Amino acid sequence: MDKQAISENIMLFLKSEFPDQDVELTESIDLLEDWFIDSLWLIELVMYLEKEFKIKISRADVNDKNLKNVGTLTELVLSRLP
């Protein structure tokens, strides 16, 4: 799976889970600040990424740098793919 497909997949998931946001979702929008994802949804997101892309995300990877936006999430997924 290429970078664009991963990014689109993540964006579709986020849009389906958070349909009524006042801010348009882009690859660079801050998910914690502007998209209003809270800590419970971060866990859901990590579980989704692990299941969807068949990867493992360590506890150390769950941080504001990796989960900042769709772009950083995409890079995290790419770095974990075999």
C-alpha positions as CSV (number, residue, x, y, z in Angstrom):
1,M,0.0,0.0,0.0
2,D,1.4,3.4,-0.9
3,K,1.5,6.6,1.1
4,Q,-1.5,8.2,-0.6
5,A,-3.7,5.1,-0.1
6,I,-2.7,5.0,3.6
7,S,-3.5,8.6,4.1
8,E,-6.8,8.4,2.3
9,N,-7.7,5.3,4.4
10,I,-7.0,7.2,7.6
11,M,-8.9,10.2,6.5
12,L,-12.0,8.1,5.6
13,F,-11.8,6.5,9.0
14,L,-11.6,9.8,10.8
15,K,-14.4,11.4,8.8
16,S,-16.7,8.4,9.5
17,E,-15.9,8.5,13.3
18,F,-16.1,12.3,13.5
19,P,-18.7,13.3,10.9
20,D,-19.8,16.7,12.4
21,Q,-16.6,18.6,12.7
22,D,-16.6,22.3,12.0
23,V,-13.1,22.1,10.5
24,E,-12.2,20.5,7.2
25,L,-9.9,17.5,7.6
26,T,-6.6,17.8,5.8
27,E,-3.3,15.9,6.0
28,S,-1.8,18.6,8.1
29,I,-4.6,19.7,10.4
30,D,-3.7,19.1,14.1
31,L,-5.9,16.3,15.2
32,L,-5.6,17.0,18.9
33,E,-6.0,20.8,18.7
34,D,-8.2,21.4,15.7
35,W,-10.0,18.1,15.1
36,F,-10.8,17.6,18.8
37,I,-9.7,14.0,19.2
38,D,-9.4,13.1,22.8
39,S,-7.4,10.4,24.6
40,L,-10.1,7.7,24.3
41,W,-10.4,8.3,20.5
42,L,-6.6,8.1,20.3
43,I,-6.8,4.5,21.6
44,E,-9.6,3.7,19.1
45,L,-7.4,5.2,16.3
46,V,-4.4,3.2,17.3
47,M,-6.5,0.0,17.4
48,Y,-7.9,0.8,14.0
49,L,-4.4,1.4,12.5
50,E,-3.1,-1.9,14.0
51,K,-6.0,-3.9,12.7
52,E,-6.4,-2.2,9.3
53,F,-2.7,-2.2,8.4
54,K,-1.7,-5.3,10.3
55,I,1.0,-3.5,12.2
56,K,2.0,-3.1,15.9
57,I,2.3,0.3,17.5
58,S,4.3,0.4,20.7
59,R,3.3,2.5,23.7
60,A,6.4,4.7,23.0
61,D,4.9,5.5,19.5
62,V,1.7,6.9,21.0
63,N,2.8,10.5,21.4
64,D,1.8,13.9,20.1
65,K,4.6,13.8,17.4
66,N,3.3,10.6,15.8
67,L,-0.4,11.3,16.3
68,K,-0.3,15.0,15.4
69,N,-2.0,14.8,12.0
70,V,-2.9,12.5,9.1
71,G,0.6,13.0,7.6
72,T,2.4,11.9,10.8
73,L,0.0,8.9,11.2
74,T,0.7,7.9,7.6
75,E,4.5,8.0,8.2
76,L,4.0,5.9,11.4
77,V,2.1,3.3,9.5
78,L,4.7,3.3,6.7
79,S,7.5,2.8,9.2
80,R,5.8,-0.3,10.6
81,L,4.8,-2.0,7.4
82,P,7.0,-5.1,6.6
